[in-house]
Amino acid sequence: MNESKTKIVYCQDYRREKKHYKKKFDFLGFSFQPRSTASGKVGMFLGFDCGISITSKKRISTKWKEMKLHKWTGATIAEIAHIINPIMRGVCQYYGSYKRWELESVFLNFHFRLVKWIVNKYKRFKSSYKRGYEWLRQVRQSFPNLFYHWTLGYKTM
């Protein structure tokens, strides 16, 4: 075993608590840590659960930024969706297995990038992000299957 990668982690739950131990670790893009979990019998309790890690969220958001969507003013929204949907499908299928709601911040970042493209492409918005988000909501109502994550119920704000 690699000593720099191997850790002993304390898996805290609601029945016990120890101080001075690491309580979190990342593995394959997921962060395992104490989280509030729903129970059918008790309601909510503290358990050790996983969700998308902060580094994975940052990596995905950096990928959106590096694509420089706002400079694709020659493309239509359907062309952007055609390019983005395979990436979006992969993100949703891999990270959406556990705690799908944690992907919301990643999609909000993508929507910001998309609105930035809208403001640059259509001069009638005159750098009004508010009107850009309104236009994006209208597009979502008209074409709810345009982007993959819209079909799963993620909102545009």
Residue pairs with C-beta under 8 A, 6 or more apart in sequence:
7 22
7 25
8 21
8 22
9 21
9 22
9 23
9 24
9 25
9 32
10 18
10 21
10 22
10 23
11 23
11 34
11 48
12 18
12 23
12 34
12 46
12 48
13 34
13 45
13 46
13 47
13 48
14 45
14 46
14 47
23 33
23 34
24 31
24 32
24 33
24 34
25 31
25 32
25 33
26 32
26 53
26 55
29 52
29 53
29 55
29 56
29 94
29 95
30 50
30 51
30 52
30 53
30 56
30 95
30 98
31 50
31 51
31 52
31 53
31 54
32 48
32 49
32 50
33 48
33 49
33 50
34 46
34 47
34 48
34 49
35 46
35 47
35 48
35 49
35 51
36 44
36 45
36 46
36 47
37 44
37 45
37 46
37 47
37 49
38 44
39 45
49 98
49 99
50 98
50 99
51 98
51 99
51 102
52 95
52 98
52 99
52 102
52 103
52 106
56 95
57 105
57 106
60 91
60 106
60 109
61 106
61 109
63 87
64 109
64 110
64 113
65 113
67 113
69 80
69 113
69 114
69 116
69 117
70 113
70 116
70 117
70 119
70 120
71 120
72 80
72 117
73 117
73 120
73 121
77 139
77 146
78 146
80 114
80 117
81 146
81 147
84 110
84 147
85 147
85 148
88 110
88 147
88 148
88 149
89 148
91 103
91 106
92 100
92 103
92 148
92 149
92 152
95 102
95 103
96 103
96 152
100 152
103 149
103 154
104 154
107 149
107 154
108 157
110 149
111 133
111 136
111 156
111 157
114 136
115 129
115 132
115 133
115 136
116 129
116 132
118 125
118 132
118 135
118 136
119 125
119 127
119 128
119 129
119 132
122 135
125 131
125 132
125 135
133 156
133 157
136 156
137 156
137 157
139 146
140 146
140 150
140 156
144 150
144 151
145 151
150 156
